[in-house]
Amino acid sequence: MIDELDRKIIRSLVNDGRMSFRDLGKRIHLSPNATAERVRRLQAAGVIRSFNALVNWPQLGYVLEAYIDVRLRPGNSAQNFEEVVTKIPGVVNVAVVTGDSDFRLRVACKDQSDFLRVIDALRARAGIQGTNSTVICREINVTDRLA
């Protein structure tokens, strides 16, 4: 059962996953040991799956970020597509979606020619019928409001 303290922990860790149990405990008014136990319980329950770094791709030289919606060719399996697409450099996230597309990819590219390289690799190796791309201009993270 997730209570309000658990929700406060989740919101805090979404904003700063490296926060110490001591600092987190101060924020939610619990001892560091009680806070650590709650975090471990949330991990064991699968509520907190992992702690990850959010990469600022432009700082690494990948200044073009985009979503690519992909429709598979009839007869091409999702499993086959997933095996191929996860090996294409520049693809940073793959989501199975509903609607007109089968998948939505998030890519980080150095420039337009690097972006075209990703599109060409999809066309040549991934068994796709078509794509629709959207360049990401700015992103606002609001996930801390979910818990």
C-alpha positions in Angstrom: 0.0 0.0 0.0 1.4 3.4 -1.0 0.8 6.2 1.4 1.4 9.9 1.3 5.0 9.6 2.7 5.8 7.1 -0.1 4.4 9.6 -2.6 6.6 12.4 -1.1 9.6 10.1 -1.4 8.9 9.3 -5.0 8.3 13.0 -5.9 11.6 13.9 -4.3 13.6 11.1 -5.9 12.2 11.9 -9.4 13.6 15.4 -9.0 16.9 14.2 -7.5 17.6 10.5 -7.5 21.0 11.0 -5.8 19.5 12.6 -2.8 20.9 11.1 0.4 18.6 9.2 2.8 19.5 11.9 5.3 18.4 14.8 3.1 15.4 12.9 1.9 14.4 12.1 5.5 14.7 15.8 6.5 12.4 16.7 3.6 9.7 14.2 4.6 10.3 14.3 8.4 11.6 10.8 8.9 14.9 9.4 10.2 17.4 8.4 7.6 17.0 4.7 8.6 13.2 4.8 8.3 13.6 6.7 5.0 16.0 4.1 3.6 13.7 1.3 4.6 10.8 2.9 2.8 12.9 3.4 -0.4 14.1 -0.2 -0.2 10.4 -1.4 0.2 9.4 0.8 -2.9 12.3 -0.8 -4.8 11.3 -4.4 -3.8 7.7 -3.7 -4.7 8.8 -2.5 -8.2 7.4 1.0 -7.7 11.0 2.4 -8.0 12.5 0.5 -10.9 15.9 2.1 -11.0 17.9 5.3 -10.5 19.1 6.9 -13.8 21.0 9.9 -15.0 19.1 12.3 -17.2 21.5 13.1 -20.0 21.7 16.6 -21.4 22.3 15.4 -25.0 23.3 18.8 -26.4 26.1 19.1 -23.9 27.5 15.9 -25.5 27.2 17.3 -29.0 23.8 15.8 -29.9 22.0 19.0 -30.6 19.1 17.5 -32.6 16.6 15.5 -30.6 13.5 14.1 -32.3 10.6 11.7 -32.0 10.2 9.3 -34.9 6.9 7.5 -35.2 7.3 4.2 -37.0 4.8 2.0 -38.9 6.0 -1.5 -39.5 5.6 -3.3 -42.8 2.9 -6.0 -42.7 4.5 -9.3 -41.7 7.4 -7.6 -39.8 7.3 -8.6 -36.2 7.6 -6.2 -33.3 10.3 -8.4 -31.8 12.4 -8.3 -35.0 12.0 -4.5 -35.1 13.0 -4.1 -31.5 16.1 -6.2 -32.0 17.2 -4.1 -34.9 16.3 -0.7 -33.7 18.1 -1.0 -30.3 21.4 -1.4 -32.2 21.0 1.8 -34.3 23.3 4.5 -32.8 21.3 7.6 -31.9 18.2 5.8 -30.7 17.8 6.5 -27.0 14.3 5.3 -26.3 11.8 2.9 -28.0 8.1 2.9 -27.0 5.3 0.7 -28.3 2.4 2.9 -28.9 -1.2 2.9 -30.1 -2.8 4.8 -32.9 -1.5 5.2 -36.4 2.0 4.2 -35.4 3.5 1.0 -34.0 6.5 2.6 -32.2 7.7 6.0 -31.1 11.5 6.4 -31.0 13.4 9.1 -29.3 16.7 9.9 -31.0 19.6 12.2 -30.2 21.7 13.2 -33.2 24.7 15.5 -33.8 23.1 17.3 -36.8 20.7 16.9 -39.7 22.9 14.5 -41.6 23.2 12.3 -38.5 19.4 12.4 -38.2 19.1 11.3 -41.8 21.6 8.4 -41.1 19.2 7.2 -38.4 16.2 7.4 -40.8 18.2 5.6 -43.5 19.2 2.8 -41.1 15.6 2.4 -40.1 14.5 2.1 -43.7 17.3 -0.3 -44.7 17.4 -2.6 -41.7 14.2 -2.3 -39.6 11.4 -3.4 -41.9 9.4 -0.2 -41.7 6.6 1.0 -43.9 6.8 4.6 -43.0 7.9 7.2 -40.5 6.7 10.6 -39.2 9.3 12.8 -37.4 8.9 15.6 -34.9 11.9 17.7 -33.8 12.0 18.4 -30.1 12.5 22.2 -29.6 12.2 22.3 -25.8 11.1 19.9 -23.1 9.5 20.5 -19.7 9.7 17.7 -17.1 6.6 17.5 -15.0 6.8 13.9 -13.8 7.1 14.9 -10.1 3.4 15.7 -10.1 2.4 12.1 -10.8 3.1 10.5 -7.4 
